Amino acid sequence: MNKFNKIINYEFSKENTPYTKKFNYSENNKKSFQIWNPFKNTLSAAVACGLELIPINRNSSLLCIGDLEPNSYLNLLDLVENKQKIFCLTKLFSSIFQQENLFQFDNLNKIETKFDVIYIDNYEYSYEFIQNIKKSFLNTGGYLLVHLLRSSINFDDIFKKLSHDFQIIQEVNIELYFKSTSLLICKYKKILSQ
């Protein structure tokens, strides 16, 4: 059985699941990777539900907004291969932020850079908040990953407004893991004034 079959065939249960399962896949056990738990964050759930594009790579600058469970931050570090800093707007207090590439903030005013990817999860937001984030922190051509509650009365309105400002790459229904939830992957498109 190769390493990819181990990832695909590993089964999680909601009740008795470790946050992150680590497998060693080289013969001398020097290389390892994290198995993402789809019950713990929306990005992991989207991967399990058929996400076609993860716009985060080892060169991506990343702003993560929301209180994720601690090992989700390690999953994000896996994507950037520990090459980039991940800025995290969260009120969560955890030893996970002792990782050298994770920077915790409790206020956006302390951040003075733009990002290739902004991931919003487990955070109360409005469309106006997304607009301000886009203007202040997202590079042109950058990506926004945002979880949307499909049961929200604002879902259609937010989706329509996002469609105007962003190219919708994919909407992934993750209701199998999170009730009435989708993860939306969008690419920022600069609208030329006419």
N, C-alpha and C positions, 0 to 999 in steps of 0.2 A: 504494500500500500504506500503510495507516494505522499508527500507532505500536503498536497492540495486535497487529496481524498480525505485526509485526516481533518482538514478544516471543514469540508463540506459535510462529512458524516458525523461530526461532533454534535450531539444533541443537547440542547439546554432545556431545563424545566424552570418554570417561573418560581417555584417554591424553594428549591435547593440548588441554587446556581452560584458558583463563585463569580465575583465581579469580572475577572479577566482570567482566561485560561492560557497558560503559556506552554507552547510546545517547542521542544528542541528538534531540529530537523537535519542537522548535519551529523555526520558520523562521529565527529569529535566533540559534539555538543557545544561548539563555540557560537553558533548562530541560533537564534530563536525568534519567534514571532508571537504576537498576542492574538488570541481568538476573541473576537468582539462579541459581546453579549447583547443580542437585539432587545432584551427586556430592559436594558439599562439606559439607552439613549436613542434618539430618533435617527441619527446617522447610521448606527449599527443596524437598526430595524430596517432602514431604507436599503442597505446593502443586502440584507436577507430577503427583502421583497422585490428585488430586481433593479436597483439603482444602476443606471447605465454609465454615469460619469461621476467620478469623485474629483472635483476640480482642485484638490489639494495634493501637491507633490513636494518633493524635497526643496524646491526653490520658492515655495509659496510663503508669503507673509500672511499671518492668520490672526484675526480678532475673533475671539469666542465670547459670546454674550449669553449669560445665563448660568444657573447653578446646576451643572452636570454632576453626576455621581463621579467621585474622584478618579476611578480608573479610566473613565472616558477621556480624560486629558492625556493619559498615557497612550491611548489609541491614536489620538491626534498627533502626538509626538512620533508614533510609528510612521504616520503618513509623511511627515516632514523629515523623517530619518534623523531626528535630533540635529538637523543642520540649521534650522531657523528658530527664532523666538516665537512663542505663542503668547499673545496678550489676552488675558482673561478678565472680563468684567464679571465679577461674582462676589457674593457676600459669604460664600462658603469658606469655612476655615478648615484647612486640611494640611497634613504634612506633605501631600502631593506637590504643593507649590514650592517645596525645597528643591525640586528638579531644576537644574541650571537653566533650562530653556523655557520654563513656564514663569510668566510674570503676571501677578495678580494685582488688579485694580478694583477699587470700589466706586470709581467715578470716571466718567469718560473725559472730563476736563484735564485729566492727568496724562492723556495719550496725545502725542503730537506727531503722529505719522499716518500714512495711508497704507491700506492693505490690499492684497490680491484677492483674499477670501474673507468674508464675514459670515460666521455661523451663529444663528440666533436660535437658542433652544431653552425651554423651561424658563421663559422670561415673559413678563407682561409687557406688551408693546402695542403701539397704534401705528397706523400708516404714516402719520406725521413723524413718529420716532424713526421709522425706516427711512423716510426722506432725509431726515437730519443725519442719520448714520451714513447714508449714501453720499451726501454732499461733503461731509467732513472726513470720512474715513475710507471710502471705497475708491480704488483706482479705476479709471476708465477702462472698460473691458474686464473688470473684476467680477467675481461671483458672489452671490448672496445665497446662503442656504438658510431657510427659515421654516420652522414648523408652523403649521396652520391647523387650528381646530376646525374641522369641517362642520361641527355643530354650532359654531359661533354665528350669531346673527350678522356679524360683519364679514363673514367668509367671502361671499360673492363680491362685496364692495372692495375688500383688500385685494382679492385675486385680480379683479378688473384693473385696479390702479397699478398693481405691480406689473401687469401685462403691458401697460402703457410705457412704463419707465425701464422695463427689463425685457430681455428675450427670455421667455420661459423655456428652459431646457427640458425639464421633466418635472412632473408632479407624481410622487410616489405615495400610493396609499399604503399606510403602515398600520391600519386598523387591527391587523393580526396581533400586534404587540402593544399599541397605544390606541385606546378607544377614540374613535372619530377624528383621527389625526392623519395629516399628510405632511410630507417633507417636500418643499418646493425648492428646486435648483434653478436659479436665475442668473443671467449674465447682463451686466450693466451695459446698456447701449446709450451712447450720447445722442441726444435728439438735437438735430440742427434746427435753429430758429429760421422760420420762413419769412 
